[in-house]
């Protein structure tokens, strides 16, 4: 759980890292669709290891950013939008969000 400790120890750097990772993931998923993917899946395998507050700060905004960014990027490129499943393992309490 060194990553989780780093998250709490360096919150501002963690947010910057999540910004960078989500930008790369958006580009990658758009490329996957352009290459023929008919559906996308995004998993947050650490979601259930975070408190609801930490999930709301360090995960949920970036999952939303990825989902909206991929859709927007595909639309801008005039590529058909494909279904996307977003799964936050262990965070069933966040379903409404």
Secondary structure, DSSP 4 states (H G I P E B T S, - for coil): -HHHHHHHHTHHHHHHHHHHHHHHHHHHHHHHHHTT-SEEEEEETTGGGS-HHHHHHHTHHHHHHHHHHHHHHHHHTT----EEEEEETT-GGGTT-
